[in-house]
């Protein structure tokens, strides 16, 4: 992928991200072998037959019409070093998408790959594999990989992706949701599911036709029965913000009876019009005769359900085997350190520890690495107006704290118990009341302190 971007240049690569081809066409006008392949497989435009090697012409993946050759599929290099095969990208003016269209890898695919734990596992499941991109990330750290999709064409193109990428032994199955893996357990389940919330269900790759966000709800509720002890599941999802209802309660309700620890993060929120416009653009419907009618029907459907916005984010579950699972639902819209998978296990550990450790006063805490203490006050003032603890790694949270918590962050080294430390700090800061150790639980859950 880096070689292709180097050939295109920053301007053309940025324009291509906006679906503007002209700069990329200019950058590949010389007709050299790499130019021909970029135009054919990535840009999806016809190229002169003379530009191409006979092996390409005989691949079965192109259509030759006279002296012009057009690719039948979209082929793109992926960041893992492999290749992803999908249907050709749709652009304004192209024919309508076929119902079994197989979408290529993009931002959502990369987001999910960044979220998934990096720990090695024995069995992994890529649910709704699409073009097979998540398997490219799982290869090498999963002993066995099962990949499923409702769309037989997706499984066909995914197999081609894996073959070109040198990935062998994937057990690919056709079927809906968890039906192809009935009664099977996995150490890791990942899914970039068809989460788009719409009044239809015409495009298999992005929507199911189920009412509202019911598909994502059912996915979350069914996943735990397929997780081995200690197993994790990582999903992308959309959920509704409904009038008179807190979205945290809505999504938290999906997880209430799963028996798993869970962490939900809302990364973005769009109002109904923004959301509809996004997915109409995705299907290249802008400028078509039915655009306004489709837009209006979609908005009316949201209005009937009293939808105020749609949230997008991550859902992570872990089968910790406890009778007292913990669920954390939060919104994080700022930049975080990537990949989250490098430390997602630590995040889950912190959330669980803050919830389950009963005698916190006897626990020894350690201040998180890279934590900053920021103080804001008037010049010359003895005491600051505000004290903020700020993380410089991981989720990069920040939280306003009092003098006791700030002092605690300066002395916790894992050697002394929390209760005695709080007593000493209370004396030093002149606070007559000894702070309750339980007040530190939120700071543990959010990763400012580790047990």
Secondary structure, DSSP 8 states (H G I E B T S, - for coil): -HHHHHHHHHHHHHHHHTT--HHHHHHTTT--HHHHHIIIIII---EEGGGS-HHHHTSSSEEEETTEEEESSEEEE-TTS-EEEES----TTS----TT------HHHHHHHHHS--S-EEEEEEET-TTTHHHHHHBTTEEEEEEEES-HHHHHHHHHHHHHHT----EEEE-STTGGGTT--EEEEEEE------S----TTT----STTHHHHHHHHHHGGGEEEEEEEEEEEEEEEETTS-HHHHHHHHHTTS-SEEEEEEEEEE-HHHHHHHHHHHTT-TTSTTHHHHHHHHHHHHHHTTEEEEEEEEEEEE----SS--EEEEE--S---S-GGGTHHHHHHHHHHHHH-S-GGG-EEEE-TTEEEEEE--TT-SS-SEEEEEESSTT--EEEE-HHHHHHHHH-EEEEEHHHHHHHHHHHTT-SS---GGGGHHHHHTTSEE-
